[in-house]
């Protein structure tokens, strides 16, 4: 997504090979991620020789939370038995942690993550 943000507005579509090489992710794994991102409306794709991937919205309109939810779904969800002496309190604490994670990831947008120059890096 960061590389797509760097290309945003240039009219250039990113090829999966370029994305895989740039971000050091195996192309087969990246294809699965791109499908999830497309299904959640964060990216668009075009087939063919002139095809590739692009952001569906401007980078400043996509949050880290949007990306996390598309790729991972609900994070930090507990499953199982919440009965017993500790179960109820554990569930309550875990929900608070999840709400904190959601709030923090919603505070960062893709344009903050993506640097337009190769040497520039933002740390989150």
Steps between C-alpha positions, in 0.01 A plus 500: 500500500788736571641450151155551348478824699835611359368443148163662571424790269768406247257309279732201523366161601717271711574149376506221753863419416601860576307501828644165605856611429463847652344377822691168521184286507457177300274568200272205577440625855459857375231388254292374793541829686414705192182299453390579856581868454306511174202319653492765775504784248844632592661432162392455142648267243508486125586191296710476189832627373430851629345368818605525859390631837419846634343649811123534486513812720762763574766387752382754755153337493628150583589423860726232636185364662335463158796297378522290816130414485521407130802274541459359849137557594417560863824484690540401860170318518485235765314182438405240747362482847463821699344324793668449830667735741733671249315467172269801528779739605736365235238561232444853628872583498547349155216714364667811644829404332318446170331840526837663569657327201212607276525861615876512446491339156221736394725794588755413227431543131676340207656829391678513837640153442611551140801709425535646152879489515692172545719623787218651702337274758217558744495289813170404655 
